[in-house]
Amino acid sequence: MEKIIDKVKKAKENQLKVLQKEIFLLNEEIAFYENRNKEIEKYIKSIDKTKYNNVIELLALDNYIQSLLKEKKKNLNKIENLKEKIDKIKDEMKYILGEKKAIEKYSDKIKKQKQRKELQKQVQLTDEIFNRKFIY
């Protein structure tokens, strides 16, 4: 019984490690998109619109800026989706931790029951020994 409980505990620990790695990877992806958005903002701020003389160049620049802003918006949506995934994973981790604690409590309960049974056996043996001594 103890072996099974230990295997289940190890499985839960492995699940937690996998989820932690997944959170780490998602956080890295979030950092990538945040950095990309910062680069877009810097680039847009660095553009000097006074350089352009004709309307066609200015319209092309405006279209390019609009496409960058759309990319930034998509990145923000991706970041939100990734954060939601992280929250779901954290909820799952809480559930797994709860299961792990329940398993540990159950294993402690089983150990205490075994100790009680062993103590009862020892008490019975000592009682039998003392009863025999007094009988003879």
N, C-alpha and C positions, 0 to 999 in steps of 0.2 A: 504494500500500500504506500509506503514511504517513497519507494522508487517512482511510482506513478505520480505522486504529488510533486516530487522533485523535477520530474520531466515536464510537468505542466507549468511549474514555476519558471523553468528555463525557457520554455516556449513563450511564455508571457514576456520574459525579459528580452528575448530575441525580437518579439514583435515591437516592444518599446524601442529597441535600438534601431530597427528598420524605420519606424515612424520618426525618430529623431533625425536620422540621416535624410529622410524625405523633407522634413522641415528645414534642415540646413540647406538642401539643394534649392528649395523654393525661396528661401531667404536670399540666396545668391542670385537667383533669377530676378527677384524684386530689386536687388541692388543694381543689377545690370540695366533694367528698364529705368530706374530712377536716375542713374548716371547718364543714360541716353537722353532723357528728358532735360537734364541740366545742360548737356552739350547743345541740344536744340535751342534752349533758351539763350545760352551764350551766343550762339551763332546768329540768332534773330536780332539780338541786341547789338551785335557788332556790325550788322549791315547798315551801310550809310546810303540812305535813299536819295540824298542830294547829288550823288555821283551820276545818276541816270538822267540823260538829257531828253530822250523821247518817251512817248507814252507806251510804246511797244515793250521797251526794256523794263519799264516800271510795272507794266501788267504781267510780264513774265516773272519778274521778281515777286510780285504779289501772289501769283499762282504758286510759286515755289514755297513762299512763306506759308500759304494756306495748306499746302501738302505737308509741310513740317508740323504745323499745328494739328493737323489730322492724325499724323503719326504720334504726336505727343498725347493726344486724346486716347488713341488706341492703346498706347503704353499705360496710361493711367487706368484704363479699363482692365488691362491684363494684370496690373498690380492689384487692383481690387479683387479680381478673381483669385489670384494667388493668395491674398490675405484670407479670403473666405476658405480656401482649401486648407490653409494653415490652421484656422480656427476649427474646422471639422476634424483635422488630425489631432489637435490638442484635446478636443472633446473625446475622441476615440482613445487617446492616451489616458485620459482621466478614467474612462470606463475600464481599460485594461489594468490600470493601477488599482482600481477598486477590486477587480477580480483577483489580482495578485494578493492584495491584503486579505481578502476573504479566504483564499487558499492557505495563506500563512496562518491565519487564525484557526482554520480547520486542522492544519497539521499540528499546531500547538495543542489543540484540543485532543487530538489522537494521541500525542505524546504523553499528555497528562493522564489520559485514560490508561495507557500502558503502564505508566509509573504507578498509578493506583492499584492496578491488577497485580503488579510485581510486589508492591508493598503488602497487599492483602495476602499474597502467597507466602511472603516472608513471615507475616504475622501468624498465619495458619501453621507454618512449619515450627515456629518458636512455641506456639501454643501446644502443638503435638509433642514437641520435645519436653516441655515442662510437664505436661500431663503424664507422659510416660515415666518421667523421673518420680513423680509423686505416686504413681500406681505401683511401682516396684518397691 
